[in-house]
Amino acid sequence: MPEGHTVHRTARKLQRELGSQSLEVSSPQGRFTDAVLLDGQKLVKAEAWGKQMFLHFETGVVRIHLGIYGKWLFQKFEEDPAEPKGAVRLRMRGDRFVADLRGPTACELIEQDGVSAVLQRLGPDPLRNNAGDGERFIQNVQKSRRPIGQLLMDQGVLAGVGNVYRAEILFRNRQSPFTPGSQVRTEVLEVIWDDCVALMPLGVRTGIMLTRDGYLKGRPRLDERYYVYKREGQPCRECGTPVSLALMATRKLYWCQGCQK
């Protein structure tokens, strides 16, 4: 499932390539029946909050959540774009750019009140980092006895963080993923929030997740990017303990038992 930095990066691309244009909007597979209501309208703004994307048109907003299988495909064209391939839920065609959306968990037309209702259910987004967001994140964590490793994946606690950032940020701060949120010290949560705020914009700018100190300005190979993610059984880069793998709330959890106590 794409993490928040990917959704923000995609929203910026849609804004750059299709923003303020009157678009041809369609649903080639036919499942997004409200596409006809938007055909010919301008894309006023494309934005993201965590893993949710909102495409603001003149008379409504398309809410999109990619889920596990959702994917955007883009193409620039001179005369006519290629025909859509596969089950394209939403196609938006501008002057020289077309965006196809396939397989999202959600693609629905809502009003502004609906946007507000979605945002009320979401936790703070480190990529927005609005005033008071850090304090809100800390409060969300400390009022729960669920393990911190589970809370970081709860979009109502923290919007945008997925499995990769969860594993890496907990390791970077030497925090056990199994500690109940109510027992995690405030100063630790402050650093975790600051780490999210520092690392996730790098993913937006580069398109890849970089979490290892010393590699944050380069483009390392996939097997060099991470401390623990997808490195189960391999020695920890810091202490040599084999990296552990377990399931937490049905999602794979990677951590080092030597460093994260």
Secondary structure as GFF3:
##gff-version 3
##sequence-region A 1 261
A	DSSP	alpha_helix	4	18	.	.	.	ID=ss1
A	DSSP	beta_strand	24	26	.	.	.	ID=ss2
A	DSSP	alpha_helix	35	38	.	.	.	ID=ss3
A	DSSP	beta_strand	43	49	.	.	.	ID=ss4
A	DSSP	beta_strand	52	57	.	.	.	ID=ss5
A	DSSP	beta_strand	61	65	.	.	.	ID=ss6
A	DSSP	beta_strand	71	76	.	.	.	ID=ss7
A	DSSP	beta_strand	88	93	.	.	.	ID=ss8
A	DSSP	beta_strand	97	102	.	.	.	ID=ss9
A	DSSP	beta_strand	106	110	.	.	.	ID=ss10
A	DSSP	alpha_helix	112	121	.	.	.	ID=ss11
A	DSSP	alpha_helix	133	142	.	.	.	ID=ss12
A	DSSP	alpha_helix	148	151	.	.	.	ID=ss13
A	DSSP	alpha_helix	163	172	.	.	.	ID=ss14
A	DSSP	three_ten_helix	181	183	.	.	.	ID=ss15
A	DSSP	alpha_helix	186	206	.	.	.	ID=ss16
A	DSSP	three_ten_helix	222	224	.	.	.	ID=ss17
A	DSSP	beta_strand	244	248	.	.	.	ID=ss18
A	DSSP	beta_strand	251	255	.	.	.	ID=ss19
###
